[in-house]
Amino acid sequence: MKTLIIILALLFTSLSNAQFISDDDVLHFGVGALISSTTYSLVYSKTKNKKKAFWYSLGLSSLAGLSKEIYDGYIINGRFDTGEFVSTTAGGLAASTTLSLFVGKKRDKKHKNVALVN
């Protein structure tokens, strides 16, 4: 029964075309990740605080996406695109999370080899 449900679910997922990601959204994701990773690196190198670096980098990428969409929406063409804002913030979140997981872990370089001899 489980196998039948999995097969049917996989068949139906290929039929749905509801999720469409434009090239512009991919660029927004990349720019958000670039802004976030740069900010994380700078803040962490100055403070050595992972939480502060995470929140500053996520906040700056979100602020950049919001300010760009406000500029586009109210000054240029009168349309605020929420999807582009979410894409920029998601790129910032992906970069911040990845860097917070892998930056700052130090391995113990002093491994003592202990031989158990009777």
C-alpha positions, -999 to 999 in steps of 0.1 A, spaced: 0 0 0 28 24 9 45 16 -24 14 24 -44 9 57 -26 45 67 -33 42 58 -70 10 78 -73 25 108 -55 55 108 -78 32 106 -109 11 135 -97 41 157 -89 53 156 -125 19 168 -137 18 200 -116 32 232 -131 23 255 -103 58 263 -93 76 285 -118 109 302 -109 119 330 -132 155 339 -141 151 372 -122 142 353 -90 173 332 -94 194 364 -97 177 378 -66 185 346 -47 222 349 -57 225 385 -48 209 379 -14 234 351 -8 263 372 -19 253 401 3 247 378 32 279 359 29 299 391 26 282 406 56 286 374 77 323 373 69 329 409 79 309 408 111 323 375 122 359 385 116 354 417 137 333 403 165 338 364 166 301 362 175 282 337 153 247 349 164 255 386 157 270 377 123 239 355 114 213 382 123 233 411 107 238 392 75 202 380 72 190 415 81 211 432 56 201 409 27 165 413 36 169 451 38 186 451 4 157 431 -11 131 453 5 147 486 -5 151 474 -41 115 464 -43 103 496 -27 124 515 -53 110 494 -82 75 494 -68 69 530 -60 94 549 -81 100 530 -113 69 510 -124 44 511 -96 45 473 -88 60 458 -56 70 422 -64 68 401 -33 84 371 -50 116 389 -57 118 402 -21 112 366 -8 139 353 -32 165 378 -20 157 370 17 158 333 10 192 336 -6 204 355 25 189 329 48 206 301 29 240 317 30 237 328 66 226 294 78 253 276 58 281 299 71 268 297 107 270 259 105 305 257 91 324 288 103 341 289 136 345 252 143 380 246 154 395 211 154 418 201 182 452 200 166 468 183 195 460 147 191 478 125 215 486 90 203 482 67 232 493 31 229 478 6 252 505 -18 261 503 -44 288 
